[in-house]
Structure formats: structure tokens, C-alpha cells
């Protein structure tokens, strides 16, 4: 990975639908070498997939709920079962195992509070949970899927600018 790869990634994170020829022009490469770099980053798992980012309001999932979960069980078997249960719910868009007072944190998107209540009831019917605390987001201040690229380990032997 070099600075040109980082520049390609920065641009693709903003718009993955950009034609390779246009992307190549923006980074100062011809089309074929640019395409090869993209393919290599896909093969290496740096680029996992290219997706469409939807407007939550237009698909009626404008309510975001952060769900803190505490459990009485900390076994591998329970975690596996809980992961399977959580994976069944498309409303859960993020799922983390935490350190500290909370064992797990979910980010859930739904149309309204009634839909969240229905989700909650379906979830607790499938697996035992000691404590659930839900916090509703009032306003989304910042949202991005773009990862910071300044921390990438670059191969200094390759050329490219600092972008």
C-alpha cells in the first residue's frame, strides 16, 4: 500500500460509483494500473465490498436506538447463540461486545418507538438477557461510513503524493 492506494481509497469512500477512468485521472494514473490497484485491494480485503448508502428517512428507518445489554452468562456458547439471534434482526445495523459495565451494544434502526418495542419483544423472546437499556437518538449530528486513512501503514518504497 502506498500513497496512491490511499488516495484511491479516499476517493472511493466518497463515491464508489466513480468510473475507473475518472478515478484514474483524479489520482494521476492511467486506467489499467488504477484498476489493478483496486483489484489488489479487493483481493487483499482492504476493500470488502461496494454498497449503496441509503437515506434512512426515505426507507422509513429514521429512529436510531442504542441498546445496552447486560447478561448473566459470559460463556462462549451464550455469545454464539446471542450472535445468531441478533443476526436474525435486520433492524440491528451494528453489534459490539463491550468492555466496562455494558456487555453488548446494539445500534438499531426502526420507523418509530412502537416498531422498536416490537423488535425488543421479539428479541427477548428468543434469548435470556439480564438487563436491557435503550437510548433513543434525538438528532444525528455526524454520520459517515468513511474510515480515517491517516493511520494506514504505507510502503515508502512506492511513489505517490501525500493525499
Buried (B, 14 or more C-beta within 10 A) or exposed (E): BBBBBBBBBBBBBEEBEBEBEEBBBBBEBEBEEBBEBBEEBEEEEBBEEEEEEEEBEEEEBBBBBBBBBBBEBEEEEBBEBBEEBBEEBEBBEEBEEEEEEBBBBBBBBBBEEEBBEEBBEEBEEBBEBEEBEBEEEEEEEEEEEEEEBEEBEBEEEEEBEEB
